Amino acid sequence: MMKDKSLVFQFVVVAMLNGLIFQAALMGAEQPDDVENRSIAEIVHFMTRTRPRKASLARIVSKADTEPAFRKDLVNALTERLSEVTANIQISNTVRSLRDLNAREVLPELREIWSETEKRTYGLEFGDLRIQLLITISEFLPEAERIEFLIDTESDKTEAPIVRFRATILLCATGEKRAIEHVLSVYEQRKQQFPLTTRMSLEDQNGYIRRMKEQEANRHAWDSDGDLMSSYIETGLLLDPDNTDTDGDGLLDGNDRNPLCKPQKGELSEDQLIAHFILYLHAQYYCMSRSPFDFKLVIVQPVDPWDGKGNQSLFDGMQFKGIDGLILQMDKGQIERFRALHRPGTSVIGIHKNPEDKDRKDVKTFHLSISGGPGEHRTYNITFKRINNVWLPTFWQLGMIT
């Protein structure tokens, strides 16, 4: 028995030693002098790996800065790799490597690859070739040309929405007056295009009420309370089919873009305005909730309080403009009821604000949570910066997928 235990112990020790030797070999491959011994092909392979070691990457970039011949060969090899294997998902790392090398001389080739790359996305935004090209080209272009390039991309209706969205964030990040004016003008146009009442004016609504009262006896059974929305849909949206105005805000349910929430009194807070802009951006460029009916549907959940005391959430009482779809504000219990009626995959959007850094009063960070039900949850972190006295998104990062 003792002999068997001794053999097992020896086996474990040998296995551990082999593991340490293997790790040492890996670490040795990352030593500074190893960069000198590697071929261009090996270095290109290393730089286009999913997650190359930062220390080794820094040494390669440093060598490229001090040795023009090496830099030229490396940039040419990376550009050739980019052109030949555009179907490979790791190709985005080639673009990132060119950006790390500050390879502005390959800008014409990058623009040509950009124009030839199909306008559709696959995978996450950080792994998509077209988005990587967008970011890299915009960094390499002179300032005036960069803004023009990004505006053209954002305005191209045939472009993939996620690419247009990334162009919008890059425009905001420039801080330039023309870029900001473009982003805000599109936002304002959308707000005017989709006013609070989407189906009729208040005057027309009141006229409809008068006519309905006059024709009470002949009212259609499908709309039992005469609020422009069928009883079937009202039940499905958790509205009251026997109440013309479920939230009591003076708008008929069928003429109310936010029929479960009565508007708050007074102006929206600064944080609420930013939350509105975040939701607008998401509605503009990302897929919204899957509606059980034949119209677009946005479900938002009031989450962490914006005042820090639990008195009011970011979405409470907010009336949304500029978003093409019906807005439903639901608490946790209502969301559970809604999903029980329809399907668990209906996505719900929530926004909360991270605590502010007292030393950075010109920066705000928000957390966007999109839940599609059990096992379908995605989060984003959004940084807003005050630019020309306007709060604009300058950074948007995927946080977590579960």
PAKOL-501306 format. One record per residue (C-alpha): residue number from 1; y, x, z. Coordinates in nm, 2 decimals. Each point is the difference from the previous one (the first is absolute). Example, Ala and Ser with C-alpha at 12.3 -4.5 7.8 and 13.67 -1.06 7.14 Angstrom:
REM residues 2
+-----+--------+--------+--------+
: seq :     c2 :     c1 :     c3 :
+-----+--------+--------+--------+
:   1 :  -0.45 :   1.23 :   0.78 :
:   2 :   0.34 :   0.14 :  -0.07 :
+-----+--------+--------+--------+
//
This chain:
REM residues 402
+-----+--------+--------+--------+
: seq :     c2 :     c1 :     c3 :
+-----+--------+--------+--------+
:   1 :   0.00 :   0.00 :   0.00 :
:   2 :   0.24 :   0.28 :   0.09 :
:   3 :  -0.08 :   0.17 :  -0.32 :
:   4 :   0.09 :  -0.31 :  -0.20 :
:   5 :   0.33 :  -0.03 :   0.18 :
:   6 :   0.08 :   0.36 :  -0.08 :
:   7 :  -0.07 :  -0.06 :  -0.37 :
:   8 :   0.23 :  -0.30 :   0.00 :
:   9 :   0.27 :   0.20 :   0.18 :
:  10 :  -0.03 :   0.28 :  -0.26 :
:  11 :   0.02 :  -0.25 :  -0.28 :
:  12 :   0.31 :  -0.15 :   0.14 :
:  13 :   0.17 :   0.34 :   0.05 :
:  14 :  -0.09 :   0.11 :  -0.36 :
:  15 :   0.14 :  -0.33 :  -0.14 :
:  16 :   0.32 :   0.05 :   0.20 :
:  17 :   0.04 :   0.36 :  -0.12 :
:  18 :  -0.06 :  -0.10 :  -0.36 :
:  19 :   0.27 :  -0.27 :   0.04 :
:  20 :   0.24 :   0.25 :   0.14 :
:  21 :  -0.07 :   0.25 :  -0.28 :
:  22 :   0.06 :  -0.28 :  -0.26 :
:  23 :   0.33 :  -0.10 :   0.17 :
:  24 :   0.11 :   0.37 :   0.01 :
:  25 :  -0.08 :   0.03 :  -0.37 :
:  26 :   0.21 :  -0.31 :  -0.07 :
:  27 :   0.29 :   0.14 :   0.21 :
:  28 :  -0.04 :   0.33 :  -0.17 :
:  29 :   0.05 :  -0.16 :  -0.33 :
:  30 :   0.34 :  -0.12 :   0.12 :
:  31 :   0.13 :   0.35 :   0.11 :
:  32 :   0.32 :   0.13 :  -0.17 :
:  33 :  -0.17 :   0.28 :  -0.18 :
:  34 :  -0.24 :  -0.24 :  -0.16 :
:  35 :   0.28 :  -0.15 :  -0.21 :
:  36 :   0.03 :   0.33 :  -0.17 :
:  37 :  -0.37 :   0.01 :  -0.09 :
:  38 :  -0.03 :  -0.36 :  -0.13 :
:  39 :   0.01 :  -0.08 :  -0.37 :
:  40 :   0.25 :  -0.24 :  -0.14 :
:  41 :  -0.28 :  -0.26 :  -0.05 :
:  42 :  -0.10 :   0.03 :   0.36 :
:  43 :   0.35 :  -0.04 :   0.13 :
:  44 :   0.06 :  -0.30 :  -0.23 :
:  45 :  -0.32 :  -0.15 :   0.14 :
:  46 :   0.12 :   0.06 :   0.35 :
:  47 :   0.35 :  -0.15 :  -0.06 :
:  48 :  -0.15 :  -0.31 :  -0.16 :
:  49 :  -0.23 :  -0.08 :   0.29 :
:  50 :   0.07 :  -0.32 :   0.19 :
:  51 :   0.13 :   0.19 :   0.31 :
:  52 :   0.06 :   0.37 :  -0.05 :
:  53 :   0.08 :   0.20 :   0.31 :
:  54 :   0.37 :   0.02 :   0.05 :
:  55 :   0.00 :   0.37 :   0.10 :
:  56 :  -0.18 :   0.11 :  -0.31 :
:  57 :   0.21 :  -0.22 :  -0.22 :
:  58 :   0.31 :   0.16 :   0.15 :
:  59 :  -0.14 :   0.35 :  -0.08 :
:  60 :  -0.07 :  -0.10 :  -0.36 :
:  61 :   0.36 :  -0.14 :  -0.04 :
:  62 :   0.14 :   0.31 :   0.15 :
:  63 :  -0.20 :   0.22 :  -0.24 :
:  64 :   0.12 :  -0.21 :  -0.29 :
:  65 :   0.36 :   0.05 :   0.11 :
:  66 :  -0.03 :   0.38 :   0.01 :
:  67 :  -0.22 :   0.05 :  -0.30 :
:  68 :   0.14 :  -0.15 :  -0.32 :
:  69 :  -0.32 :   0.07 :  -0.21 :
:  70 :  -0.22 :  -0.16 :   0.26 :
:  71 :   0.23 :  -0.30 :   0.02 :
:  72 :   0.00 :  -0.05 :  -0.38 :
:  73 :  -0.38 :   0.02 :  -0.03 :
:  74 :  -0.04 :  -0.24 :   0.30 :
:  75 :   0.25 :  -0.26 :  -0.13 :
:  76 :  -0.15 :   0.01 :  -0.35 :
:  77 :  -0.35 :  -0.05 :   0.15 :
:  78 :   0.10 :  -0.29 :   0.21 :
:  79 :   0.18 :  -0.16 :  -0.29 :
:  80 :  -0.30 :   0.04 :  -0.22 :
:  81 :  -0.22 :  -0.16 :   0.27 :
:  82 :   0.24 :  -0.29 :   0.03 :
:  83 :  -0.02 :  -0.06 :  -0.37 :
:  84 :  -0.38 :   0.03 :  -0.03 :
:  85 :  -0.13 :  -0.20 :   0.29 :
:  86 :   0.24 :  -0.29 :   0.05 :
:  87 :  -0.29 :  -0.23 :   0.08 :
:  88 :  -0.08 :   0.20 :   0.31 :
:  89 :   0.14 :  -0.15 :   0.32 :
:  90 :   0.07 :   0.35 :   0.13 :
:  91 :   0.24 :   0.06 :  -0.28 :
:  92 :   0.28 :  -0.13 :   0.22 :
:  93 :  -0.04 :   0.32 :   0.21 :
:  94 :   0.07 :   0.20 :  -0.32 :
:  95 :   0.33 :  -0.18 :  -0.03 :
:  96 :   0.07 :   0.06 :   0.37 :
:  97 :  -0.09 :   0.37 :  -0.04 :
:  98 :   0.25 :   0.03 :  -0.29 :
:  99 :   0.26 :  -0.15 :   0.23 :
: 100 :  -0.09 :   0.24 :   0.28 :
: 101 :   0.06 :   0.28 :  -0.25 :
: 102 :   0.33 :  -0.15 :  -0.10 :
: 103 :  -0.12 :   0.02 :  -0.36 :
: 104 :   0.30 :  -0.15 :  -0.17 :
: 105 :  -0.08 :   0.18 :  -0.33 :
: 106 :  -0.29 :  -0.24 :  -0.06 :
: 107 :   0.23 :  -0.30 :   0.02 :
: 108 :  -0.04 :  -0.08 :  -0.38 :
: 109 :  -0.38 :   0.00 :   0.03 :
: 110 :   0.02 :  -0.22 :   0.31 :
: 111 :   0.23 :  -0.25 :  -0.18 :
: 112 :  -0.24 :  -0.01 :  -0.30 :
: 113 :  -0.30 :  -0.06 :   0.23 :
: 114 :   0.21 :  -0.27 :   0.18 :
: 115 :   0.07 :  -0.18 :  -0.33 :
: 116 :  -0.37 :   0.01 :  -0.11 :
: 117 :  -0.14 :  -0.11 :   0.34 :
: 118 :  -0.11 :  -0.36 :   0.01 :
: 119 :   0.23 :  -0.23 :   0.20 :
: 120 :  -0.24 :  -0.12 :   0.26 :
: 121 :  -0.10 :   0.12 :   0.34 :
: 122 :  -0.34 :   0.06 :   0.16 :
: 123 :  -0.08 :   0.12 :   0.35 :
: 124 :   0.27 :   0.04 :   0.27 :
: 125 :   0.35 :   0.09 :  -0.11 :
: 126 :  -0.02 :   0.36 :   0.12 :
: 127 :  -0.31 :   0.06 :  -0.22 :
: 128 :   0.14 :  -0.15 :  -0.32 :
: 129 :   0.09 :   0.24 :  -0.28 :
: 130 :   0.29 :  -0.20 :  -0.13 :
: 131 :   0.17 :  -0.02 :   0.35 :
: 132 :  -0.06 :   0.37 :   0.05 :
: 133 :   0.17 :   0.07 :  -0.34 :
: 134 :   0.28 :  -0.23 :   0.09 :
: 135 :   0.07 :   0.18 :   0.33 :
: 136 :  -0.03 :   0.35 :  -0.16 :
: 137 :   0.21 :  -0.08 :  -0.31 :
: 138 :   0.27 :  -0.16 :   0.21 :
: 139 :   0.02 :   0.32 :   0.22 :
: 140 :   0.01 :   0.23 :  -0.29 :
: 141 :   0.27 :  -0.19 :  -0.20 :
: 142 :   0.37 :   0.07 :   0.05 :
: 143 :   0.17 :  -0.25 :   0.22 :
: 144 :   0.16 :  -0.22 :  -0.26 :
: 145 :  -0.31 :  -0.01 :  -0.22 :
: 146 :  -0.22 :  -0.07 :   0.31 :
: 147 :   0.19 :  -0.32 :   0.09 :
: 148 :  -0.01 :  -0.12 :  -0.36 :
: 149 :  -0.38 :   0.07 :  -0.02 :
: 150 :  -0.07 :  -0.19 :   0.32 :
: 151 :   0.22 :  -0.29 :  -0.10 :
: 152 :  -0.18 :  -0.03 :  -0.33 :
: 153 :  -0.33 :   0.01 :   0.18 :
: 154 :   0.10 :  -0.26 :   0.25 :
: 155 :   0.14 :  -0.23 :  -0.27 :
: 156 :  -0.31 :   0.03 :  -0.22 :
: 157 :  -0.18 :  -0.33 :   0.04 :
: 158 :  -0.31 :   0.14 :  -0.17 :
: 159 :  -0.03 :   0.27 :   0.26 :
: 160 :  -0.25 :  -0.04 :   0.28 :
: 161 :   0.17 :  -0.17 :   0.30 :
: 162 :  -0.10 :   0.28 :   0.24 :
: 163 :   0.16 :   0.26 :  -0.23 :
: 164 :   0.32 :  -0.20 :  -0.02 :
: 165 :  -0.01 :  -0.03 :   0.38 :
: 166 :  -0.03 :   0.37 :   0.04 :
: 167 :   0.29 :   0.05 :  -0.24 :
: 168 :   0.21 :  -0.24 :   0.22 :
: 169 :  -0.07 :   0.21 :   0.31 :
: 170 :   0.09 :   0.32 :  -0.19 :
: 171 :   0.32 :  -0.16 :  -0.12 :
: 172 :   0.09 :  -0.09 :   0.36 :
: 173 :  -0.08 :   0.35 :   0.12 :
: 174 :   0.25 :   0.16 :  -0.24 :
: 175 :   0.29 :  -0.16 :   0.19 :
: 176 :   0.20 :   0.00 :  -0.32 :
: 177 :   0.24 :  -0.29 :  -0.05 :
: 178 :  -0.14 :  -0.10 :  -0.34 :
: 179 :  -0.36 :  -0.01 :   0.13 :
: 180 :   0.10 :  -0.20 :   0.30 :
: 181 :   0.21 :  -0.25 :  -0.21 :
: 182 :  -0.30 :  -0.05 :  -0.23 :
: 183 :  -0.25 :  -0.07 :   0.28 :
: 184 :   0.24 :  -0.24 :   0.19 :
: 185 :   0.11 :  -0.18 :  -0.32 :
: 186 :  -0.37 :  -0.08 :  -0.09 :
: 187 :  -0.04 :  -0.13 :   0.36 :
: 188 :   0.32 :  -0.21 :  -0.01 :
: 189 :  -0.10 :  -0.14 :  -0.34 :
: 190 :  -0.34 :  -0.11 :   0.14 :
: 191 :   0.17 :  -0.16 :   0.30 :
: 192 :   0.22 :  -0.20 :  -0.24 :
: 193 :  -0.29 :  -0.08 :  -0.23 :
: 194 :  -0.21 :  -0.15 :   0.28 :
: 195 :   0.24 :  -0.19 :   0.23 :
: 196 :  -0.11 :  -0.16 :   0.33 :
: 197 :  -0.09 :  -0.33 :  -0.16 :
: 198 :  -0.22 :   0.06 :  -0.30 :
: 199 :  -0.05 :  -0.34 :  -0.14 :
: 200 :   0.33 :  -0.19 :   0.03 :
: 201 :   0.35 :   0.03 :   0.15 :
: 202 :   0.08 :  -0.17 :   0.33 :
: 203 :   0.19 :  -0.27 :  -0.19 :
: 204 :  -0.30 :  -0.07 :  -0.23 :
: 205 :  -0.22 :   0.00 :   0.31 :
: 206 :   0.22 :  -0.27 :   0.17 :
: 207 :  -0.01 :  -0.20 :  -0.32 :
: 208 :  -0.38 :   0.02 :   0.00 :
: 209 :  -0.01 :  -0.12 :   0.36 :
: 210 :   0.22 :  -0.30 :  -0.09 :
: 211 :  -0.22 :  -0.09 :  -0.30 :
: 212 :  -0.32 :   0.04 :   0.21 :
: 213 :   0.14 :  -0.25 :   0.26 :
: 214 :   0.09 :  -0.24 :  -0.28 :
: 215 :  -0.36 :   0.03 :  -0.14 :
: 216 :  -0.18 :   0.01 :   0.33 :
: 217 :  -0.25 :  -0.26 :  -0.09 :
: 218 :  -0.09 :   0.17 :  -0.33 :
: 219 :  -0.04 :   0.35 :   0.14 :
: 220 :  -0.29 :   0.20 :  -0.13 :
: 221 :  -0.29 :   0.04 :   0.24 :
: 222 :  -0.03 :   0.38 :  -0.07 :
: 223 :   0.34 :   0.06 :   0.17 :
: 224 :  -0.03 :  -0.22 :   0.31 :
: 225 :   0.33 :   0.11 :   0.16 :
: 226 :   0.20 :   0.05 :  -0.32 :
: 227 :   0.10 :   0.36 :   0.05 :
: 228 :  -0.09 :   0.13 :  -0.35 :
: 229 :  -0.33 :   0.15 :   0.11 :
: 230 :  -0.34 :  -0.16 :  -0.01 :
: 231 :  -0.17 :  -0.09 :   0.32 :
: 232 :  -0.30 :   0.21 :  -0.11 :
: 233 :   0.21 :   0.32 :  -0.03 :
: 234 :   0.19 :  -0.08 :   0.32 :
: 235 :  -0.32 :  -0.02 :   0.19 :
: 236 :  -0.12 :   0.33 :  -0.15 :
: 237 :   0.33 :   0.17 :   0.09 :
: 238 :  -0.02 :  -0.13 :   0.36 :
: 239 :   0.31 :  -0.22 :  -0.06 :
: 240 :   0.03 :  -0.36 :   0.13 :
: 241 :  -0.09 :  -0.24 :  -0.29 :
: 242 :   0.18 :  -0.28 :   0.18 :
: 243 :   0.32 :   0.19 :   0.07 :
: 244 :   0.25 :   0.07 :  -0.29 :
: 245 :   0.14 :   0.30 :   0.18 :
: 246 :  -0.26 :   0.18 :   0.22 :
: 247 :   0.23 :   0.27 :   0.13 :
: 248 :   0.30 :  -0.23 :   0.04 :
: 249 :   0.25 :   0.22 :  -0.20 :
: 250 :   0.13 :  -0.28 :  -0.22 :
: 251 :  -0.20 :   0.09 :  -0.31 :
: 252 :  -0.29 :  -0.20 :  -0.13 :
: 253 :  -0.33 :   0.18 :   0.04 :
: 254 :  -0.04 :   0.00 :  -0.38 :
: 255 :   0.35 :   0.15 :  -0.04 :
: 256 :  -0.03 :   0.25 :   0.28 :
: 257 :  -0.11 :   0.36 :  -0.08 :
: 258 :  -0.07 :   0.06 :   0.36 :
: 259 :  -0.13 :  -0.34 :   0.13 :
: 260 :  -0.15 :   0.12 :   0.33 :
: 261 :   0.30 :   0.17 :   0.14 :
: 262 :   0.34 :  -0.13 :   0.10 :
: 263 :   0.29 :   0.24 :  -0.09 :
: 264 :   0.15 :   0.19 :   0.29 :
: 265 :   0.36 :  -0.05 :   0.08 :
: 266 :   0.25 :   0.28 :  -0.08 :
: 267 :  -0.03 :   0.31 :  -0.21 :
: 268 :  -0.32 :   0.20 :  -0.04 :
: 269 :  -0.01 :   0.32 :   0.19 :
: 270 :   0.01 :   0.34 :  -0.17 :
: 271 :  -0.38 :   0.04 :   0.06 :
: 272 :  -0.07 :  -0.34 :  -0.14 :
: 273 :   0.19 :   0.07 :  -0.32 :
: 274 :  -0.21 :   0.32 :  -0.04 :
: 275 :  -0.32 :  -0.20 :   0.07 :
: 276 :   0.11 :  -0.25 :  -0.27 :
: 277 :   0.05 :   0.29 :  -0.25 :
: 278 :  -0.34 :   0.14 :   0.09 :
: 279 :  -0.17 :  -0.33 :  -0.07 :
: 280 :   0.20 :  -0.04 :  -0.32 :
: 281 :  -0.12 :   0.35 :  -0.12 :
: 282 :  -0.36 :  -0.09 :   0.09 :
: 283 :   0.02 :  -0.34 :  -0.18 :
: 284 :   0.16 :   0.16 :  -0.30 :
: 285 :  -0.25 :   0.29 :  -0.06 :
: 286 :  -0.32 :  -0.09 :   0.19 :
: 287 :  -0.24 :  -0.29 :  -0.01 :
: 288 :   0.07 :  -0.28 :   0.24 :
: 289 :  -0.23 :  -0.23 :   0.18 :
: 290 :  -0.28 :  -0.18 :  -0.20 :
: 291 :   0.11 :  -0.36 :   0.01 :
: 292 :  -0.26 :  -0.28 :   0.01 :
: 293 :   0.25 :  -0.19 :  -0.22 :
: 294 :   0.17 :   0.06 :  -0.34 :
: 295 :   0.31 :   0.18 :   0.13 :
: 296 :   0.09 :   0.33 :   0.16 :
: 297 :  -0.03 :   0.01 :   0.38 :
: 298 :   0.14 :   0.25 :   0.25 :
: 299 :  -0.13 :  -0.03 :   0.36 :
: 300 :   0.20 :   0.20 :   0.26 :
: 301 :  -0.09 :   0.03 :   0.36 :
: 302 :   0.28 :   0.06 :   0.26 :
: 303 :  -0.12 :   0.32 :   0.18 :
: 304 :   0.16 :   0.26 :   0.23 :
: 305 :   0.34 :  -0.10 :   0.13 :
: 306 :   0.30 :   0.16 :  -0.17 :
: 307 :   0.22 :  -0.03 :   0.31 :
: 308 :  -0.24 :   0.18 :   0.23 :
: 309 :  -0.02 :  -0.29 :   0.25 :
: 310 :  -0.25 :  -0.23 :  -0.16 :
: 311 :   0.26 :  -0.27 :  -0.07 :
: 312 :   0.00 :   0.00 :  -0.38 :
: 313 :  -0.21 :   0.15 :  -0.27 :
: 314 :   0.12 :   0.14 :  -0.33 :
: 315 :  -0.10 :  -0.31 :  -0.20 :
: 316 :   0.09 :  -0.28 :   0.24 :
: 317 :   0.25 :  -0.23 :  -0.16 :
: 318 :   0.04 :   0.21 :  -0.31 :
: 319 :   0.05 :  -0.19 :  -0.32 :
: 320 :  -0.12 :   0.22 :  -0.29 :
: 321 :   0.18 :   0.04 :  -0.33 :
: 322 :  -0.09 :   0.20 :  -0.31 :
: 323 :  -0.38 :  -0.05 :   0.05 :
: 324 :  -0.18 :  -0.20 :  -0.26 :
: 325 :  -0.24 :  -0.21 :   0.21 :
: 326 :  -0.03 :  -0.24 :   0.28 :
: 327 :   0.04 :   0.17 :   0.34 :
: 328 :  -0.21 :  -0.11 :   0.30 :
: 329 :   0.08 :   0.14 :   0.34 :
: 330 :  -0.31 :  -0.04 :   0.22 :
: 331 :  -0.10 :   0.12 :   0.35 :
: 332 :  -0.35 :   0.13 :   0.07 :
: 333 :  -0.15 :  -0.34 :   0.07 :
: 334 :   0.14 :  -0.15 :  -0.32 :
: 335 :  -0.13 :   0.29 :  -0.20 :
: 336 :  -0.35 :  -0.06 :   0.14 :
: 337 :   0.03 :  -0.37 :  -0.09 :
: 338 :   0.12 :   0.08 :  -0.35 :
: 339 :  -0.28 :   0.24 :  -0.07 :
: 340 :  -0.25 :  -0.25 :   0.14 :
: 341 :   0.13 :  -0.25 :  -0.25 :
: 342 :  -0.01 :   0.23 :  -0.30 :
: 343 :  -0.13 :   0.35 :  -0.01 :
: 344 :   0.01 :   0.30 :   0.24 :
: 345 :   0.14 :   0.23 :  -0.26 :
: 346 :   0.35 :  -0.15 :   0.00 :
: 347 :   0.23 :   0.29 :   0.07 :
: 348 :   0.26 :  -0.02 :   0.28 :
: 349 :   0.31 :   0.23 :   0.02 :
: 350 :   0.16 :   0.12 :   0.32 :
: 351 :   0.28 :   0.25 :   0.06 :
: 352 :   0.10 :   0.17 :   0.32 :
: 353 :   0.26 :   0.27 :   0.07 :
: 354 :  -0.09 :   0.33 :   0.15 :
: 355 :   0.22 :   0.12 :   0.30 :
: 356 :   0.31 :   0.16 :  -0.12 :
: 357 :   0.07 :   0.37 :   0.04 :
: 358 :   0.33 :   0.03 :   0.19 :
: 359 :   0.07 :   0.33 :  -0.18 :
: 360 :  -0.04 :  -0.16 :  -0.34 :
: 361 :   0.21 :  -0.32 :   0.00 :
: 362 :   0.01 :   0.00 :  -0.38 :
: 363 :  -0.38 :  -0.04 :  -0.03 :
: 364 :  -0.22 :  -0.30 :   0.07 :
: 365 :  -0.38 :  -0.01 :  -0.03 :
: 366 :  -0.20 :  -0.32 :  -0.06 :
: 367 :  -0.37 :  -0.08 :   0.00 :
: 368 :  -0.13 :  -0.24 :  -0.26 :
: 369 :  -0.34 :  -0.15 :   0.07 :
: 370 :  -0.20 :  -0.20 :  -0.26 :
: 371 :  -0.31 :  -0.17 :   0.13 :
: 372 :  -0.24 :  -0.17 :  -0.24 :
: 373 :  -0.24 :  -0.11 :   0.28 :
: 374 :  -0.29 :   0.18 :   0.16 :
: 375 :  -0.05 :   0.35 :  -0.15 :
: 376 :   0.30 :  -0.02 :  -0.23 :
: 377 :   0.30 :   0.16 :   0.17 :
: 378 :   0.27 :   0.23 :  -0.15 :
: 379 :   0.31 :   0.15 :   0.16 :
: 380 :   0.30 :   0.17 :  -0.14 :
: 381 :   0.28 :   0.20 :   0.17 :
: 382 :   0.35 :  -0.05 :  -0.15 :
: 383 :   0.29 :   0.22 :   0.09 :
: 384 :   0.35 :  -0.13 :  -0.07 :
: 385 :   0.31 :   0.22 :   0.00 :
: 386 :   0.37 :  -0.10 :   0.00 :
: 387 :   0.13 :   0.12 :  -0.34 :
: 388 :   0.36 :  -0.08 :  -0.09 :
: 389 :   0.00 :  -0.25 :   0.29 :
: 390 :  -0.30 :  -0.19 :  -0.14 :
: 391 :  -0.35 :   0.01 :   0.15 :
: 392 :  -0.24 :   0.10 :  -0.28 :
: 393 :  -0.37 :   0.10 :   0.01 :
: 394 :  -0.05 :   0.37 :  -0.06 :
: 395 :  -0.36 :   0.05 :   0.09 :
: 396 :  -0.31 :  -0.23 :  -0.03 :
: 397 :  -0.33 :   0.13 :   0.12 :
: 398 :  -0.35 :  -0.16 :   0.01 :
: 399 :  -0.10 :   0.00 :   0.36 :
: 400 :  -0.35 :  -0.14 :   0.06 :
: 401 :  -0.27 :  -0.20 :  -0.19 :
: 402 :  -0.28 :  -0.17 :   0.20 :
+-----+--------+--------+--------+
//
